[in-house]
């Protein structure tokens, strides 16, 4: 009885907490994470932000996780979407969907620290951190994991939550398919003359999308996608160059862009596992699929993985079933397949439509944005793709 989760990021931590909540701590959970968030420099310097959809926040609230996170969250009640050089735009409003907000934005570092505090205080969860997996062996009834400090753990189920191109999944002979978007994303935080308030911005350019998310009254989180061909040029910009180029691309809706923080660049790929289960193994979140940020779906999609798997494991445990049995894991893979494939398809379509300078596509998206401003159906579709918004009934 019990599960071993490898990867204590947002998805892995949430999965551990969800299983503990749904089973009232009756399933022993061992969570293995390589880095301690508040002691590792890569975490403390990390200025990335995550946008949690309204439906995601509802799920976290049901698990008792949202309240400690909400103290540091900034709500988004409006999203302004536009296309560079065109007059078409759409303005999405939470009130049009009869919800208090479209999403909430959190600092990734802060959210991770909050989740780790919950992990340490939740019955049934044993945290191994810092620790790394050195060896995995699977028998008919059990998985055995050897850690770098020599300890060996056993459980009927192993869960990979260790991110894109999961080393754990690959060690279990799962193959990945990969598509290179020939883009990279610059993430940082900026300060503008006018505060965003509770409004987020998504601006599409021929090279890729630019998104601004409010993280405080003073600062905004920026994700700016560029063509891979321009990477050396963009990374060579000093702060003044960067601010000038950003001002030219985004415009003056928020007044002058005053300051930029440390910048990080990441190449963009679509990666997805050939299968999301194997013998006594399940993949969740980015270990199963990693999407382009244009969809805003990363953590929201990963959370739907965790919620489905947590519910299936809780039901199996209540019946006394073997948690790592194929029938249990296949139920998880079957239930998640359609949602995962739909989001991959949607992301692919958005990248092709909104990161393309071909005249017919420019005209199509220009007309589309003007149409969306008048049509609630199209506005709702864009809400989903821009921020990973999910209606409570989904």
C-alpha positions as CSV (number, residue, x, y, z in Angstrom):
1,X,0.0,0.0,0.0
2,X,1.2,3.5,-0.7
3,X,2.7,5.6,-3.5
4,X,6.1,7.1,-4.3
5,X,6.0,10.5,-6.1
6,X,9.2,11.7,-7.8
7,X,9.2,15.5,-8.3
8,X,8.0,18.0,-5.7
9,X,7.2,20.9,-8.1
10,X,3.7,22.3,-8.3
11,X,2.1,19.2,-9.8
12,X,3.9,16.6,-7.6
13,X,3.2,18.6,-4.4
14,X,-0.4,19.1,-5.3
15,X,-0.8,15.4,-6.1
16,X,0.6,14.4,-2.8
17,X,-1.7,16.8,-0.9
18,X,-4.8,15.7,-3.0
19,X,-4.2,12.0,-2.3
20,X,-3.7,12.7,1.4
21,X,-6.9,14.7,1.6
22,X,-9.1,12.3,-0.4
23,X,-7.9,9.3,1.6
24,X,-7.6,11.1,5.0
25,X,-4.0,10.2,5.2
26,X,-4.6,6.5,4.9
27,X,-2.3,6.0,1.9
28,X,1.4,6.4,2.8
29,X,2.9,8.9,0.4
30,X,6.7,9.3,-0.1
31,X,7.6,12.4,-2.1
32,X,11.1,12.8,-3.4
33,X,12.4,16.2,-4.5
34,X,16.0,17.2,-5.4
35,X,15.9,20.8,-4.2
36,X,14.7,22.5,-1.1
37,X,12.9,25.6,-2.4
38,X,13.8,28.1,0.3
39,X,17.5,27.0,0.3
40,X,18.3,26.6,-3.4
41,X,19.5,29.7,-5.3
42,X,17.7,28.6,-8.5
43,X,14.4,28.8,-6.6
44,X,15.0,32.0,-4.7
45,X,16.1,33.8,-7.9
46,X,13.1,32.5,-9.9
47,X,10.8,35.3,-10.9
48,X,8.4,33.2,-13.0
49,X,4.7,33.4,-12.3
50,X,1.9,30.9,-12.8
51,X,-1.7,31.8,-13.8
52,X,-4.3,29.5,-12.2
53,X,-7.6,29.3,-13.9
54,X,-10.8,29.9,-12.0
55,X,-11.7,26.2,-12.1
56,X,-8.2,25.3,-10.9
57,X,-8.6,27.5,-7.9
58,X,-12.0,25.9,-7.1
59,X,-10.4,22.5,-7.2
60,X,-7.5,23.6,-4.9
61,X,-10.1,25.1,-2.5
62,X,-11.9,21.8,-2.4
63,X,-8.7,20.2,-1.2
64,X,-8.0,22.8,1.4
65,X,-4.9,24.0,-0.6
66,X,-6.2,27.3,-2.0
67,X,-6.5,29.3,1.2
68,X,-2.8,29.4,2.1
69,X,-2.0,30.2,-1.6
70,X,-4.6,32.9,-2.0
71,X,-2.9,35.3,0.5
72,X,-0.1,35.8,-2.1
73,X,-2.3,35.7,-5.3
74,X,-3.4,38.5,-7.5
75,X,-6.8,38.1,-9.2
76,X,-7.3,38.7,-12.9
77,X,-10.8,40.0,-13.7
78,X,-10.1,41.2,-17.2
79,X,-7.9,40.1,-20.1
80,X,-7.0,42.4,-23.0
81,X,-6.0,40.5,-26.2
82,X,-4.6,42.2,-29.2
83,X,-2.5,41.7,-32.4
84,X,0.5,43.9,-33.0
85,X,0.0,46.4,-35.8
86,X,-3.8,45.6,-36.1
87,X,-6.8,47.4,-34.7
88,X,-8.7,44.2,-33.7
89,X,-8.8,43.3,-30.1
90,X,-10.9,41.5,-27.5
91,X,-11.6,42.3,-23.9
92,X,-12.5,39.4,-21.7
93,X,-14.3,40.0,-18.4
94,X,-15.0,37.8,-15.5
95,X,-18.4,39.3,-15.0
96,X,-19.4,38.2,-18.5
97,X,-19.0,34.6,-17.3
98,X,-20.6,35.3,-13.9
99,X,-17.5,34.4,-11.9
100,X,-15.5,36.7,-9.5
101,X,-12.2,36.3,-11.5
102,X,-10.9,34.6,-14.6
103,X,-7.7,33.5,-12.9
104,X,-5.2,34.1,-10.1
105,X,-1.5,34.8,-10.5
106,X,1.1,33.6,-8.1
107,X,4.9,33.8,-7.9
108,X,6.1,30.3,-8.6
109,X,8.7,30.5,-5.8
110,X,6.1,31.7,-3.2
111,X,3.6,29.0,-4.3
112,X,6.2,26.3,-4.0
113,X,7.2,27.4,-0.5
114,X,3.6,27.4,0.6
115,X,3.0,23.9,-0.8
116,X,6.2,22.6,0.9
117,X,4.9,24.0,4.3
118,X,1.7,22.1,3.7
119,X,3.5,18.9,2.8
120,X,5.5,19.0,6.0
121,X,2.4,19.3,8.2
122,X,0.1,16.9,6.3
123,X,-0.4,13.4,7.9
124,X,0.5,10.5,5.6
125,X,3.2,12.4,3.6
126,X,6.8,11.7,4.1
127,X,9.1,14.2,2.3
128,X,12.6,13.2,1.1
129,X,14.2,16.5,0.2
130,X,16.9,17.0,-0.9
131,X,17.1,13.5,-2.5
132,X,17.5,12.0,-5.9
133,X,16.6,8.7,-7.4
134,X,19.7,6.6,-8.4
135,X,18.1,3.3,-9.3
136,X,14.6,1.9,-10.1
137,X,13.6,-1.8,-10.2
138,X,10.1,-3.1,-10.8
139,X,8.8,-6.5,-9.9
140,X,5.4,-8.0,-10.5
141,X,3.9,-6.5,-7.3
142,X,6.3,-3.7,-6.3
143,X,8.5,-0.8,-7.3
144,X,11.8,-0.3,-5.5
145,X,13.6,3.0,-5.6
146,X,17.1,3.6,-4.3
147,X,18.0,7.2,-3.3
148,X,21.4,8.9,-3.6
149,X,22.0,8.7,0.2
150,X,21.5,4.9,0.1
151,X,17.9,4.5,1.4
152,X,15.6,2.2,-0.5
153,X,11.8,2.8,-0.7
154,X,9.1,0.3,-1.9
155,X,5.5,0.8,-3.0
156,X,3.0,-0.7,-5.5
157,X,3.0,2.5,-7.5
158,X,5.5,5.0,-8.7
159,X,4.4,8.4,-10.1
160,X,6.7,10.6,-12.3
161,X,6.2,14.3,-11.7
162,X,9.8,15.3,-12.5
163,X,9.0,17.5,-15.5
164,X,9.6,17.5,-19.2
165,X,11.5,14.5,-20.7
166,X,11.2,12.9,-17.3
167,X,14.3,11.0,-16.5
168,X,12.2,8.6,-14.4
169,X,9.9,7.8,-17.3
170,X,12.8,7.3,-19.6
171,X,14.4,4.9,-17.1
172,X,11.2,2.9,-17.4
173,X,11.5,2.8,-21.2
174,X,8.9,5.4,-22.1
175,X,9.6,7.3,-25.3
176,X,8.9,11.0,-25.9
177,X,7.9,12.8,-29.1
178,X,9.2,16.3,-29.5
179,X,8.3,19.2,-31.8
180,X,10.6,22.2,-31.9
181,X,8.6,25.5,-32.3
182,X,11.8,27.4,-33.3
183,X,10.9,29.9,-30.5
184,X,12.2,30.7,-27.1
185,X,10.5,32.5,-24.2
186,X,12.0,35.3,-22.2
187,X,10.6,35.5,-18.6
188,X,11.1,38.3,-16.2
189,X,9.3,40.9,-14.2
190,X,8.8,44.5,-15.1
191,X,7.6,47.8,-13.6
192,X,5.4,50.1,-15.6
193,X,4.2,53.7,-15.1
194,X,0.6,52.5,-14.7
195,X,-0.2,49.4,-12.7
196,X,-2.0,46.5,-14.3
197,X,-4.4,46.3,-11.5
198,X,-6.5,43.1,-12.1
199,X,-6.0,43.1,-15.9
200,X,-3.8,40.8,-17.9
201,X,-2.5,41.4,-21.4
202,X,-1.8,39.1,-24.3
203,X,-0.3,40.6,-27.4
204,X,0.3,38.5,-30.5
205,X,3.3,39.3,-32.7
206,X,4.7,37.6,-35.8
207,X,7.4,36.0,-33.7
208,X,5.1,34.8,-30.9
209,X,2.9,35.9,-28.0
210,X,3.7,38.5,-25.3
211,X,1.9,38.1,-22.0
212,X,1.8,40.4,-19.0
213,X,0.3,39.2,-15.7
214,X,-0.2,41.3,-12.6
215,X,1.8,40.0,-9.6
216,X,1.6,43.1,-7.3
217,X,0.7,46.8,-7.5
218,X,4.3,47.6,-8.5
219,X,5.3,44.7,-10.7
220,X,4.1,42.5,-13.6
221,X,5.3,39.1,-14.8
222,X,6.3,39.0,-18.5
223,X,6.5,36.1,-20.9
224,X,7.8,37.2,-24.3
225,X,8.2,34.7,-27.1
226,X,10.7,35.3,-29.9
227,X,12.0,33.4,-33.0
228,X,14.9,31.1,-32.2
229,X,16.8,32.8,-35.1
230,X,16.9,36.0,-33.0
231,X,18.0,34.4,-29.8
232,X,21.6,35.7,-29.8
233,X,20.4,39.2,-30.6
234,X,17.7,39.3,-27.9
235,X,20.0,37.8,-25.2
236,X,22.6,40.5,-26.1
237,X,20.2,43.3,-25.3
238,X,21.1,45.3,-22.2
239,X,18.3,46.6,-19.9
240,X,17.9,49.8,-21.9
241,X,17.7,47.9,-25.2
242,X,15.3,45.4,-23.8
243,X,13.0,48.1,-22.4
244,X,13.0,50.0,-25.6
245,X,12.2,46.9,-27.7
246,X,9.5,45.9,-25.3
247,X,7.9,49.4,-25.4
248,X,7.9,49.3,-29.2
249,X,6.2,45.9,-29.2
250,X,3.7,46.3,-26.3
251,X,2.9,50.0,-26.8
252,X,2.0,52.7,-24.2
253,X,-1.2,51.4,-22.8
254,X,0.5,51.2,-19.4
255,X,2.6,54.2,-19.9
256,X,6.4,54.0,-19.9
257,X,8.0,50.7,-19.0
258,X,10.4,51.7,-16.2
259,X,12.4,48.7,-15.1
260,X,13.1,45.1,-15.9
261,X,14.4,42.4,-13.6
262,X,16.7,39.5,-14.3
263,X,15.8,37.7,-17.5
264,X,15.7,34.0,-18.3
265,X,15.3,32.4,-21.7
266,X,13.9,29.0,-22.4
267,X,13.6,27.1,-25.8
268,X,10.0,26.1,-26.6
269,X,9.0,22.6,-27.5
270,X,5.9,20.4,-27.6
271,X,6.8,17.2,-25.9
272,X,4.5,14.3,-25.0
273,X,5.0,10.8,-23.8
274,X,4.1,7.9,-26.1
275,X,2.0,6.5,-23.2
276,X,1.2,7.9,-19.8
277,X,1.3,4.6,-17.8
278,X,3.7,1.6,-17.7
279,X,4.1,-1.3,-15.3
280,X,3.4,0.3,-11.9
281,X,4.1,3.7,-13.2
282,X,2.0,6.8,-14.0
283,X,3.0,10.1,-15.5
284,X,1.5,13.5,-14.5
285,X,1.9,17.1,-15.6
286,X,4.9,18.0,-17.7
287,X,6.2,14.5,-17.4
288,X,3.2,13.5,-19.6
289,X,3.1,16.5,-21.9
290,X,4.7,20.0,-22.1
291,X,2.9,22.7,-24.0
292,X,3.8,26.0,-25.6
293,X,3.0,28.9,-23.2
294,X,0.5,30.4,-25.7
295,X,-2.1,28.1,-24.3
296,X,-1.6,29.2,-20.7
297,X,-2.5,25.6,-19.8
298,X,0.7,24.1,-18.3
299,X,-0.2,23.8,-14.6
300,X,-4.0,23.9,-15.2
301,X,-3.7,20.8,-17.4
302,X,-1.3,19.1,-15.0
303,X,-3.7,19.7,-12.1
304,X,-6.4,18.0,-14.0
305,X,-4.1,15.0,-14.3
306,X,-3.4,15.0,-10.6
307,X,-7.1,15.4,-9.6
308,X,-8.1,12.5,-11.9
309,X,-5.3,10.3,-10.6
310,X,-5.9,11.2,-7.0
311,X,-9.6,10.4,-7.2
312,X,-8.9,7.0,-8.9
313,X,-6.4,6.1,-6.3
314,X,-8.7,7.1,-3.5
315,X,-11.5,4.9,-4.9
316,X,-9.1,2.0,-5.4
317,X,-7.8,2.3,-1.9
318,X,-11.3,2.4,-0.5
319,X,-12.0,-0.9,-2.2
320,X,-8.7,-2.4,-1.1
321,X,-7.4,-2.7,-4.7
322,X,-3.8,-2.8,-5.7
323,X,-2.9,0.9,-6.5
324,X,-0.4,-0.1,-9.2
325,X,-2.5,-2.6,-10.9
326,X,-2.9,-2.1,-14.7
327,X,-6.7,-1.8,-14.6
328,X,-6.3,1.1,-12.1
329,X,-3.7,2.9,-14.1
330,X,-5.4,2.3,-17.4
331,X,-8.5,4.0,-16.0
332,X,-6.4,7.1,-15.4
333,X,-4.8,7.1,-18.9
334,X,-8.2,6.6,-20.5
335,X,-9.9,9.4,-18.6
336,X,-7.2,11.9,-19.3
337,X,-6.5,11.1,-23.0
338,X,-9.2,13.3,-24.6
339,X,-8.4,16.4,-22.5
340,X,-4.7,16.1,-23.1
341,X,-5.1,15.6,-26.8
342,X,-7.6,18.5,-27.1
343,X,-5.2,20.9,-25.4
344,X,-2.3,19.8,-27.6
345,X,-4.4,20.4,-30.7
346,X,-5.6,23.8,-29.4
347,X,-2.0,24.8,-28.6
348,X,-0.8,23.7,-32.0
349,X,-3.5,25.8,-33.7
350,X,-2.8,28.9,-31.7
351,X,0.9,28.7,-32.3
352,X,0.3,28.4,-36.1
353,X,-2.3,31.1,-36.2
354,X,-0.7,33.7,-33.9
355,X,3.0,33.2,-34.6
356,X,2.8,33.6,-38.3
357,X,3.4,36.6,-40.6
358,X,1.7,35.1,-43.6
359,X,-0.8,37.7,-44.9
360,X,-3.9,35.4,-45.0
361,X,-3.3,34.3,-41.4
362,X,-2.8,37.9,-40.3
363,X,-6.1,38.9,-41.8
364,X,-7.8,35.9,-40.4
365,X,-6.7,36.5,-36.8
366,X,-7.4,40.3,-37.2
367,X,-11.0,39.6,-38.2
368,X,-11.3,36.9,-35.6
369,X,-10.4,39.2,-32.7
370,X,-12.9,41.8,-33.9
371,X,-15.5,39.0,-34.1
372,X,-14.7,37.7,-30.6
373,X,-15.4,41.1,-29.1
374,X,-19.0,40.7,-30.2
375,X,-19.4,36.9,-29.7
376,X,-19.4,35.3,-26.2
377,X,-18.7,31.8,-27.6
378,X,-15.5,32.9,-29.2
379,X,-14.6,35.0,-26.2
380,X,-15.0,32.0,-23.9
381,X,-12.8,29.9,-26.3
382,X,-10.1,32.6,-26.1
383,X,-10.5,32.7,-22.3
384,X,-9.6,29.1,-22.2
385,X,-6.6,29.4,-24.5
386,X,-5.2,32.6,-23.1
387,X,-5.3,31.8,-19.4
388,X,-6.1,28.2,-19.2
389,X,-9.6,29.2,-18.0
390,X,-11.8,26.3,-17.2
391,X,-15.5,26.5,-16.4
392,X,-16.5,24.8,-13.0
393,X,-18.4,22.1,-14.9
394,X,-15.3,21.0,-16.9
